[in-house]
Amino acid sequence: MPEGDVVFRTAARLHAALAGQRIVKSDLRHPRLALVDLSGRTVTEAVPRGKHLLIRFTGGLTLHSHLKMDGNWWIYRPGQRWRSPGHQVRVVLTTEAVVAVGSRLHDLEVIATDNEPSLVGHLGPDLLGPDWDADEAVRRLRTNPQRPIGLALLDQRNLAGIGNLYRAEVLFLRGVHPETPTGEVADLPAMMTIAHRLLYANRERVEQSTTGSLIRGQERYAYGRRGRPCLRCGTRIQAGPLGSGAEGTDAERTVFWCPKCQPRD
């Protein structure tokens, strides 16, 4: 699932292409939205909310989408060939200047802008949003002290924007094993500072680096490095299943850690 920085860049790209533009043709390819027509409305803004995308229109309407594991938005010139096959396309927004194509999108909804909280109001403070509040994120994390921190960080109700990559890297940088009960984590505020710093540093670039290096194989400390030597101590990185906690669920998901830099005790 895309991290918060990916959604942030996607929203910025959509905003740059669509904000202030009048929709001359809209095509919402979902049975529930088949009769919805956004033609004639002007896009006012495109904004991220955690891992959710909100495109707002004049007249008080919002198009909501979620990228989940495989969704994407593309911007084309009129007449330009699309990268995505037609059967994967879910939304087409056409203006005089551009065509915005959303492929493999999830959770599509068109709602009154005033009703956006019904879709995203449950989310915690957004690491890359104007509502970011580290103290509130810590308060929410501490409401369930027995829950493993590796689950709590992915629960978007606690804080919005962290995915599997940043979970692994934040825990590595703080030397915390993913199974550690949240109530036993020594300095949650410091963990929030690291999380915010990492997402902020990567918000405007495609190459996600948590080490400060863009050299292939050295961009991350733990994530995706199962069986490879730790960049800090040389111990082989381990990986195993841990419930994801994403959006409040505990579906199994792989987590990465260094057994020496992140001891369970």
Residue, then its C-alpha position, 0 to 999 in steps of 0.5 A: m500500500p502506498e505510503g503517505d508521501v506517495v499519496f502526497r505527491t499524487a495529490a500535488r500532481l493532480h492539483a497542479a494539473l486540475a485546480g482551476q480547470r473546468i471539467v468538460k467531460s467526466d467518466l466514473r466507471h463504477p456501477r454506483l457512480a454510473l449516473v454521476d456527471l461532474s461535467g461543467r464543474t471546476v476543480t478547486e483543489a486536490v488534497p491528500r488525507g493520510k492515504h486517501l485522495l480528495i478532489r474537490f469541485t465547485g458546487g460542494l462535491t468531492l471525489h474520494s479515492h484510495l490507491k491501496m496496493d495498485g491504484n494510480w493517477w496519470i495526467y495526459r494531454p488530450g489525445q495522448r495514449w494511456r498507459s493503463p488498459g481500459h478495463q483498469v480505468r475507474v475515473v476519467l476527468t477531461t479538461e481543455a488542457v489535460v486528461a486525468v485518468g485514475s486506474r485501479l482505484h478503490d473506495l470511490e465515492v462522490i459526496a458533499t464536501d461537507n460530508e468528507p468526515s464520514l470517509v476520513g474523519h476517523l483518521g488520526p493526525d496526518l504526518l504530512g497534513p496541516d493537522w499534524d499533531a505529534d502529541e495527539a498521535v502519542r495520546r492515541l497510541r497510548t490508549n492501547p498499551q498492550r498492542p505491539i508497536g508494529l501494529a499500532l504504527l500502521d493503524q491509521r486511526n492513531l496517525a495517518g500516513i505510515g505504511n510498511l516501509y516507514r514502519a520498519e525504518v522508524l522502528f529501526l532508527r529508534g532501536v525498537h523491536p516491532e513486537t514491543p508493546t506500545g506501553e513499553v516504548a521508551d520515547l514515543p514522542a521521539m518516534m513521532t519526530i523521526a516518522h515526521r522527518l522521514l516522510y517530510a524528507n521524501r514528500e517531493r521525490v520518487e526515490q524513497s530514502t531513509t538513510g540519506s543515500l540514493i545508491r541502490g541497495q543503500e536507501r533503507y536500513a531494514y525494509g526489503r532487506r531480509g537476509r542482507p547485512c544490516l548497514r549499521c552492525g552487519t547482522r542479517i536482517q530478519a523478516g516475519p509476519l505481523g498483523s498490519g493494523a492498517e485502518g484498524t485491522d490486524a491482517e498479516r503483513t511482513v515486518f523487517w528488523c535487525p535482531k541486534c539493533q532492535p532486540r526484543d528485550 
